[in-house]
């Protein structure tokens, strides 16, 4: 529907942070810049840009020719949903609160509002679809990066942090925190 503006889906909001110039397309350079902005090193930022853009470009550009620029189209990001995930985003990219709550109800045994490293591993294992190795890798990578970047001093990944990933607000917050920590040095 041309000209019909709708509110971005939760999944679109999740990735819009990486559309650094707000043109609706995320190039590897923007993915890299986004990861650097939230405090990731050169190696992780480079690997993430390659992994994410290679993995999502073709999926988010149906009917368009292959591009060596590996763009990701924000409006079609729901087409890049991988298997073996939590289903917190539905097929349209909308947030599903019951699926989010289920993560913590089923897996947060030590602390009801947080996941330990072992609980995160259990959660990822429970979502695995048979022989979906690409989905396993994608889920593991996403969650492992989140855990490494956002666990607290006790090794807990808090529910409010995970919620902020899903609504897209975590990246903005991390960018502000990283920018202010750089100023203090």
N, C-alpha and C positions, 0 to 999 in steps of 0.2 A: 504494500500500500504506500505509494509515493505520497510524500507530504504529510503522512499521518504520524504524528509524534506520540510515542507512548513512553511511559516511565521505563528506564532500563531495568532489565531483570537483575536479580541478585548476582548471577554469574557474570553478567556484563559489568556490573559495578565492581566485582572482584578483580576483573582484568583491566578496567579502565585506568587504573593507576599507572599501568605500564604504557599506555598510549600517551606518551610524554608531550606530544604536540596536539593532542585532542582532535585528530583527523579521522578517527574511527578505524585506523589501521595501526597495528603494532609490528614494527620491524625489529629484527634482532638487536640493532643498536639501541632501540628504546627499551627492550627487555633488559639488556645489559645496564643501561642507565638507571632503570628502576631498581634493579638489584643492588647496584652501587649506592643508590640513594637511601636504601634501607640498611646499609652498613655491611653488605657482603663484600668479600675480597674480590680481587681480579679473577682468580681461577674459578670460583663458584659463579660469579656473574657471567663469565664467558661461557662456562659449561651450561648454565641455565638458559642463556640466550640461544645457544645452539640446540639444546635438547627440546626446549619449549617451542621455538619457532619451526624447527624441522618437523616436530610431531604434530603441530596444529595448523600449519599453513594450508596444506592441501584440503584438510577436513573443513576448514572455515571458508573455503573459496569454491563452493560447488559450481561446476560448469565453466570455471575459468581455467585458462591454461596455466601450466606449471610456471612458477616464478623463482628464479635464483635469488630473489630478494627476500624470500620466505616471509611474506606478510601474513599477519593474522587479522581477520576481519572481526572486529568487536561485535557487530550486529549478528554474526553467525557463530559466536563462540560456543553456543550450546551443542553445535555439531561436533565439537571437539571433545565432548564428554567421553571419558574412557571407561572401560569395564573395570570390574573389581573395585569400584569406588563405594562411597558411603550412601549414595543416593540422596544426600542432603540437598543437592540440586536435582530437580526433575528434568525430564527431557526438553523442556522449554527454558531451562536455566533458572527456574523459580526456586526460592528457598523453601524447604519442607521442614517446618519446625519439629514435627514428630520424629523424623529421621535424625535430626540433630540431637534431640533429647535422648534418643535411643543409644547413641554413642556412649553417653555418660551413664545412663541407666544400666547398660549391659557391661561396660568395661571399666568404669571408674570405681574400683573396689576399695582402694586405699583411702582415697579422698573423693567424696561424691562430686566435687566441683573441679576435678583435675585428673589428668592421666599421667601415670608414671611411664617410663620407657618400656617396661615389660607389658603394661596394659595397652600401650600404643601398638606394640608388636602383636598382641593378641587380637586387637581390633582389626588391624590390617589383615591378619591371617583369616579372620572370620569373614572378611569381604571378598576373599579370593574366589574368582570364578575358575572352574577347571580349565587348564591349559591356556589361560589368558595371560601369558607372560608379559606382554606389553602393558597390560592393565596393572599387573602386579608391580612392575617396575615404576610406572607412572605414580601409582598410589604411594609406594614406598618412598620415592624421591620427594614427592610433595610434602608428605608428613614428616619425613626425616629432616628436611630443611626447616620446616616450621618448628619442629621440636628443638633442633640445635639453636635456632635464632631466638626462640621465645620461651624456653623452659626457665623456671625460676632457679634460685640458688639451691633449692632442694630437689631439682630434677623434675619438677611438676609442670605440665602443660595445662594451663588453666582454661576452664570452660569459656570465660569471657573473652580470652585471647582467641580461642578457636572460633567463637561466634563472630569476632571482629574480622577474621579471615574471610568468612563466608559472606559478610555484608560489604566487604571491601574497605572498611575503615582502618584495619590494622596497618596496612602499608603506609597510609598517610601519617598515622601516628608514629610509626617507626622512622619515617623520613624526618619528621620534626625532631624526634629524640636524637637521631643520628646527627642532624645538623647542629643541634644545640650542644651535643657532646664534642663536636669538632671545634666549636667556638670556644669552649672552655679549655681546650688544650693550648 
